[in-house]
Amino acid sequence: MSDRIWPKEGWTRVPFWVYTDPDVYQRELDLFFYGPSWNYVALDCEIPQIGSYKRSWIGERQVVVVRGEGGRVHVWENRCAHRGARLCWKNKGREESFTCPYHQWNFALDGTLQGVPLKRGVLKKGGMPADFDNVDHGLTPLRVHVEGGSIWASFRLDGPSFEEYSGSQVLANMRRLFSGRKLKLLGYSRQRIPSNWKLYFENLKDPYHATLLHSFLITFGLWRADTQSETLPEISGHSIMVSRNVGRKAGDANPELTRAKDSLLLHDVDTVTPRPEFEDGKVVAVTHFPSVIMHQQANTLGMRHVIPKGVDSFELAWTFFGYEDDDPAMARLRVRHANLYGPAGYVAMEDGEVLSESQNGAHHNDGHSAVVEMGGREIGKQDHMVTEVLIRAFYHHYRQAMGL
């Protein structure tokens, strides 16, 4: 990448080649996903019993999250230690152990090798060498951290702690959502979006686009640029957006919010009428780089897992959850409000379309750059949403990490 030169304006510009260059993409995988980062892989409630497992992804590498003996959580790479075949073929299930379909090597829940067929050969012929030791041929283990019901993994066993990597501000907002209350899985959505994975992270660091693109949000007051809010950049590419559900309202800014459809009425008011839940009254979205966005909107709670699938494609896996002690009315609201998001959500549907068009615009335009000067050129926290400060702060970190 030595021939790649960042624009002289610095973090207020984003060169289009960061979305299209395969060498840049491979370095991102190695540095951000397979390096010393912590990546979201599952919720604790998805693997409730010993032997329960779920397949997940870190970058383009597939991993398996397993509940082992004593309730301990293990994460290992879904690749047999023998010939590299995919070991686990189902997305979810429960097993006593895992056997590779190719040559039947058998592994314990924690990934240690338990058995090798024909290890001593047949009729004293063949077999493994006498010094072959099962201990040396387990599955590739990852470092694991469980934070209040969310499960995280890192390929680097000697990297920073989860707390150090996340930072105090992000961790505090995570613990607001994952406070220790037992989680309840509500469902999944998945979609493939034909754009570079970073464009989605930028989208969640760009609060003011919601006022312009998502007319449903501003029409019914779920997210408006004129509400009390904060944009908080953090270390390692993380960020926090804070707002409040204000409901439908008229105000001084209404003439500027031209996407608001004041003439529309919604008869299904459950969809846009959240019940007070958190004492602080805030709506918080935490972007934890490089793998997930934790969202709270109305009463829907969810994890948006970003899974790169090449330089110009990524999968977005939505996991919706609530708490085991939710009363029936709250459980119903969580499911109803989940209709705001996902591939056909009242809100999220537009994002997939515009990100695809942004990727198309970046192709064959290496000499051009995006301009990110809304809200100024600084990278410190701001007390409003009409800003691109979180994108600027992200690329300040990105450039340093990538050596660009």
C-alpha positions in Angstrom: 0.0 0.0 0.0 3.0 2.3 -0.2 1.6 4.0 -3.3 -1.6 5.0 -1.4 -1.4 8.6 -0.2 -4.1 10.1 2.1 -5.5 13.5 1.0 -3.7 16.5 2.4 -6.9 17.6 4.2 -6.5 14.7 6.6 -9.4 13.2 8.5 -11.9 15.5 6.9 -11.5 13.5 3.6 -12.0 9.8 3.0 -10.3 8.6 -0.2 -12.6 6.2 -2.2 -9.9 3.6 -2.6 -10.4 2.6 1.1 -13.6 1.0 -0.1 -12.3 -0.7 -3.2 -8.6 -1.7 -2.8 -8.3 -5.4 -2.1 -4.8 -4.9 -0.5 -6.3 -2.4 1.9 -9.1 -4.8 2.7 -6.8 -7.7 3.4 -4.7 -5.5 5.8 -7.9 -4.5 7.6 -8.8 -8.1 8.1 -5.4 -9.0 9.5 -5.1 -5.9 11.7 -8.6 -5.2 12.9 -10.3 -8.6 13.0 -7.5 -11.1 13.4 -5.3 -8.8 15.5 -5.5 -7.7 19.1 -9.2 -6.5 18.8 -12.2 -7.9 20.6 -15.0 -9.1 18.3 -18.6 -9.7 19.2 -19.6 -13.4 18.5 -22.9 -14.2 20.3 -25.2 -13.7 23.2 -24.9 -15.8 26.3 -28.6 -16.8 26.0 -28.0 -18.4 22.6 -26.0 -21.2 24.2 -28.0 -22.0 27.3 -26.9 -25.6 28.1 -23.7 -27.5 28.2 -23.0 -28.6 24.6 -25.1 -25.8 23.1 -23.2 -24.0 20.3 -23.6 -21.3 17.7 -21.5 -20.6 14.5 -20.4 -17.0 14.2 -17.9 -15.0 12.3 -14.8 -12.8 13.0 -14.0 -11.1 9.7 -14.1 -13.8 7.1 -13.1 -16.6 9.5 -15.9 -18.7 11.0 -15.8 -19.6 14.7 -17.9 -21.8 16.9 -19.1 -20.5 20.3 -19.7 -23.4 22.7 -21.0 -23.9 26.3 -18.5 -26.3 27.9 -18.2 -28.1 31.1 -19.0 -26.1 34.2 -20.8 -23.5 32.0 -17.6 -22.1 30.7 -17.8 -20.5 27.2 -15.3 -21.6 24.6 -14.7 -20.1 21.1 -12.6 -21.9 18.5 -12.0 -21.6 14.8 -14.3 -23.8 12.7 -11.4 -25.5 11.0 -10.3 -29.1 11.6 -6.7 -29.4 12.9 -6.1 -32.2 10.5 -6.8 -31.1 6.9 -8.6 -27.8 7.5 -12.2 -29.0 6.7 -15.1 -27.1 8.1 -15.8 -29.0 11.3 -19.3 -27.7 12.3 -21.9 -27.5 9.6 -25.0 -26.3 11.4 -25.6 -22.8 12.6 -26.9 -23.8 16.0 -27.4 -27.0 18.0 -26.2 -29.1 20.9 -23.5 -31.7 20.8 -21.5 -33.8 23.3 -18.4 -33.4 21.1 -17.6 -32.4 17.5 -16.5 -34.9 14.8 -15.0 -33.8 11.5 -16.9 -35.4 8.6 -13.8 -35.9 6.5 -11.6 -38.2 8.6 -13.6 -38.4 11.8 -11.2 -36.6 14.1 -13.1 -36.0 17.3 -12.8 -32.9 19.5 -14.1 -32.0 23.0 -16.4 -29.0 23.6 -13.3 -26.9 24.5 -11.6 -27.9 21.2 -9.1 -30.4 22.5 -8.5 -33.4 20.3 -10.0 -36.6 21.8 -9.7 -39.2 19.2 -8.1 -40.1 15.8 -9.5 -43.1 13.9 -6.8 -45.6 12.8 -4.3 -43.8 15.0 -2.4 -47.1 15.4 -3.0 -48.3 11.9 -4.5 -51.6 10.8 -2.8 -55.0 11.2 0.2 -53.1 12.5 0.5 -51.1 9.3 0.1 -47.4 8.9 -1.2 -45.1 11.6 0.2 -42.0 13.1 3.9 -41.7 14.2 4.6 -43.0 17.6 5.3 -39.5 18.9 2.0 -38.0 17.7 0.3 -36.4 20.7 -3.3 -35.4 20.7 -2.5 -32.4 23.0 -0.6 -30.8 20.1 -3.5 -30.9 17.6 -6.5 -29.2 19.1 -8.6 -26.6 17.4 -7.4 -23.0 17.3 -8.7 -21.4 20.5 -9.6 -17.8 20.9 -9.5 -15.6 24.0 -13.0 -15.2 25.5 -14.7 -12.5 27.5 -18.4 -12.5 28.7 -19.8 -9.0 29.4 -23.2 -9.1 31.1 -24.6 -11.7 28.6 -22.7 -10.7 25.5 -19.8 -12.9 24.3 -16.6 -11.5 22.8 -13.5 -13.2 21.3 -10.0 -12.3 20.2 -7.5 -14.2 18.1 -4.7 -12.5 20.1 -4.2 -14.3 23.4 -1.7 -11.7 24.5 -3.7 -8.6 23.5 -5.3 -5.9 25.7 -8.1 -6.8 28.1 -11.6 -6.3 27.0 -12.0 -3.4 29.4 -8.8 -1.7 28.1 -9.8 -2.2 24.5 -13.3 -0.9 24.9 -12.5 2.1 27.1 -14.4 3.3 30.1 -17.1 5.4 28.3 -18.1 2.6 25.9 -18.0 0.0 28.7 -20.3 2.1 30.9 -22.9 2.4 28.1 -22.6 -1.3 27.4 -23.2 -2.2 31.0 -26.3 0.0 30.9 -27.7 -2.5 28.3 -26.0 -5.6 29.7 -26.5 -4.9 33.4 -26.5 -8.5 34.5 -30.2 -9.1 33.9 -30.7 -12.4 32.1 -31.2 -12.0 28.4 -34.0 -13.6 26.3 -33.5 -14.2 22.6 -36.3 -12.9 20.4 -35.1 -13.6 16.9 -32.8 -13.0 13.9 -32.6 -11.2 10.6 -29.8 -11.4 8.1 -29.1 -9.5 4.9 -26.3 -9.1 2.4 -25.4 -5.6 1.4 -23.2 -5.0 -1.7 -20.9 -2.4 -0.2 -17.7 -2.2 1.8 -18.1 -3.1 5.4 -16.8 0.3 6.6 -19.6 2.2 5.0 -22.0 0.6 7.4 -19.9 1.7 10.4 -19.8 5.2 8.9 -23.6 5.1 8.6 -23.9 4.5 12.3 -21.4 7.3 13.0 -23.5 9.7 11.0 -26.5 10.7 13.1 -27.7 13.6 10.9 -28.4 11.4 7.9 -31.4 9.9 9.8 -33.1 13.3 9.7 -32.7 13.4 5.9 -33.0 9.8 4.7 -35.3 8.1 7.2 -38.6 10.0 6.9 -40.3 7.5 9.2 -38.0 8.3 12.1 -38.5 12.0 12.0 -42.2 11.9 11.1 -43.0 10.0 14.3 -40.3 11.5 16.5 -38.2 8.5 17.1 -34.9 10.3 16.0 -34.7 13.9 15.2 -31.8 16.3 14.7 -33.4 18.9 16.9 -33.6 16.8 20.1 -31.2 16.9 23.0 -28.3 14.6 22.0 -24.6 13.9 22.2 -22.0 12.4 19.8 -19.1 10.8 21.7 -16.0 9.5 19.8 -13.9 7.0 21.6 -10.6 5.1 21.3 -10.0 2.2 18.9 -12.7 3.4 16.4 -15.6 3.1 18.9 -18.3 5.7 19.3 -21.5 6.5 21.1 -24.6 8.4 20.0 -27.1 9.5 22.6 -30.6 11.0 22.0 -34.1 10.9 23.5 -37.4 9.7 22.1 -39.5 12.9 21.9 -42.5 11.7 20.0 -44.2 13.6 17.3 -43.8 17.4 17.8 -43.9 20.7 16.1 -41.0 23.1 16.7 -38.7 25.8 15.3 -36.8 23.2 13.3 -39.8 21.7 11.5 -39.4 23.8 8.4 -35.9 22.5 8.0 -36.9 18.9 8.5 -38.6 18.7 5.1 -38.7 14.9 5.2 -41.2 14.9 8.0 -44.6 13.8 6.7 -46.8 15.8 9.0 -50.0 14.8 7.2 -49.4 11.1 7.9 -51.2 9.3 10.7 -50.2 5.9 12.0 -53.1 3.8 13.4 -50.7 1.2 14.8 -49.3 3.5 17.5 -47.5 0.6 19.3 -44.8 0.8 16.6 -43.9 4.3 17.5 -44.8 4.6 21.2 -42.1 3.3 23.4 -42.6 2.6 27.1 -40.2 4.3 29.5 -37.5 1.7 30.3 -34.2 3.2 31.4 -34.1 5.7 34.2 -32.0 8.2 32.2 -34.5 8.4 29.4 -31.8 8.1 26.8 -31.7 6.3 23.5 -28.1 5.0 23.0 -26.3 3.4 20.1 -22.8 2.0 20.8 -20.5 1.2 17.9 -17.9 -1.3 19.0 -15.2 -1.5 16.4 -14.7 -3.5 14.3 -17.6 -6.0 14.6 -20.9 -4.7 16.0 -23.4 -2.0 16.8 -25.5 -2.3 19.9 -28.7 -0.6 19.4 -31.6 0.6 21.6 -34.4 2.3 19.7 -37.9 2.6 21.1 -38.0 -0.7 23.1 -36.2 -2.9 20.6 -32.7 -4.1 21.7 -30.3 -5.6 19.3 -26.9 -6.5 18.1 -25.9 -5.6 14.5 -23.0 -7.9 13.6 -21.0 -6.7 10.6 -19.4 -9.6 8.7 -17.1 -8.7 5.8 -17.6 -10.8 2.6 -15.0 -9.3 0.3 -14.0 -5.7 -0.4 -17.4 -4.8 -1.8 -19.8 -6.9 0.2 -20.8 -7.6 3.8 -23.4 -9.5 5.7 -25.4 -7.8 8.5 -26.7 -10.3 11.1 -29.3 -8.8 13.4 -29.9 -10.5 16.8 -32.9 -9.1 18.7 -33.2 -9.7 22.5 -35.0 -8.7 25.6 -34.7 -9.6 29.3 -36.1 -12.7 30.9 -38.0 -10.7 33.5 -39.8 -8.5 30.9 -43.6 -8.5 31.5 -45.8 -9.7 28.5 -46.5 -6.1 27.5 -42.8 -5.2 27.2 -42.0 -8.5 25.4 -44.7 -7.6 22.8 -43.4 -4.1 22.4 -39.8 -5.4 21.8 -41.1 -7.6 18.9 -43.3 -4.8 17.5 -40.5 -2.2 17.6 -38.1 -4.7 15.9 -40.1 -4.0 12.7 -38.3 -0.7 12.5 -35.1 -2.6 11.7 -33.7 -5.5 9.6 -33.8 -6.0 5.8 -37.4 -4.9 5.4 -37.6 -2.5 8.4 -39.6 0.7 8.3 -36.2 2.5 8.8 -33.3 0.3 8.0 -34.4 -0.7 4.5 -33.1 2.6 3.0 -29.6 2.1 4.5 -29.0 -1.0 2.4 -30.0 0.9 -0.8 -27.9 4.0 -0.3 -24.8 2.0 0.8 -25.0 0.0 -2.4 -25.1 3.3 -4.3 -22.2 4.7 -2.4 -20.1 1.7 -3.2 -21.0 2.1 -6.9 -19.9 5.7 -6.7 -16.5 4.7 -5.3 -15.7 2.2 -8.0 -13.1 3.5 -10.6 -12.8 6.8 -8.7 -9.6 6.3 -6.7 -8.7 9.9 -7.2 -11.8 11.3 -5.5 -12.6 11.6 -1.8 -15.6 11.9 0.5 -16.0 15.2 2.4 -16.7 14.9 6.1 -16.9 18.4 7.4 -20.4 18.6 8.8 -20.1 20.0 12.3 -16.6 21.3 11.7 -13.2 19.7 11.3 -12.6 18.7 14.9 -12.7 15.2 16.4 -13.9 15.9 20.0 -17.4 15.2 21.4 -20.3 17.4 20.4 -23.7 18.1 22.0 -25.8 17.7 18.8 -26.4 15.4 15.9 -25.8 17.6 12.9 -22.3 16.4 12.6 -19.8 13.9 11.0 -17.4 14.1 14.0 -17.6 10.4 14.7 -16.5 9.6 11.1 -13.6 12.0 11.4 -12.6 10.5 14.7 -12.8 7.0 13.2 -10.5 7.9 10.3 -8.1 9.6 12.7 -7.8 6.2 14.4 -7.9 4.2 11.1 -5.0 6.1 9.5 -2.8 5.6 12.5 -3.6 1.9 12.8 -3.2 1.3 9.1 0.0 3.4 8.7 -1.7 5.6 6.0 
